[in-house]
Amino acid sequence: MTSRPSILIVDDDPKIRRLLARHMALSNFEVLLASHGAEALYQASLHQPKLIILDLAMPVMGGIEALERLREWYTDPIIILSATDQEREKVRALDLGADDYVTKPFSPTELSARVRSSIRRVERLAMSERVDSPVVAVGDIEVDLAAHIVRKAGEEVHLTRTEYDLLQALSINVEKVLTHRQLLQTVWGPEYGQETEYLRTFIKQLRRKLESDPSRPNHILTEPGVGYRLVTGE
């Protein structure tokens, strides 16, 4: 019998932990619980969950510190759960490696959908890595879609899972403009479409890692008000 995928829920509010635990169990997930960041690190290292839902404001160790320490080794999706709806806080969390950001008060049904979408994205990527695919060359950037490896001038570049997914979407459609909605739904899932700050954050990170001059990109271009495209620059 196939084991259920596990999810780690990290929140200092026991009511929220119980609420999410019920919903995730109904979605056929095995649920792990933690009440602060230090406990989350222990649980994550012990059980290797498929996804982590992480609150930001917690005692002992807050969510931001936990996020930074988790991203030193944990590569699966992390969804931030926070009472703060300010864009700069969302961007900060995304910069540090979060994959998604849900604001309290929240709909458990919507959060469950985002969890399923994040896990499906990881599974799709794992499947694509087992299929022979071409290497997309853009200037001195090479995207090996089969091996999930990106190189710049022959040197391998480390990308987070979300950074790679975004670059993959652009690489498959090289020279084509992809709208904000297309990219959000391709990378994050069909439930997305308005979270343009996600794209701004991850495009900035890709440019910082891949462009010779991130402030004047030659390959990862913005189409104002529309979206982004990857071009050869030749």
Buried (B, 14 or more C-beta within 10 A) or exposed (E): EEEBBBBBBBBBBEEBBEBBBEBBEEBEBBBBBBBBBBBBBEBBEEEEBBBBBBBBBBEEBBBBBBBEBBBEEBEBBBBBBBEBEEEEBBBBBBEBBBBBBBBBEBEBEEBBBBBBBBBEBBEEBEEBBEEEBEEBBBBBBBBBBEEBBBBBEEEEBEBBBBBBBBBBBBBBBBEEBBBBEBBBBBBBBEBBBEBEBBBBBBBBBBBEBBBBEBEEBBBBBBEEEEBBBBBEBE
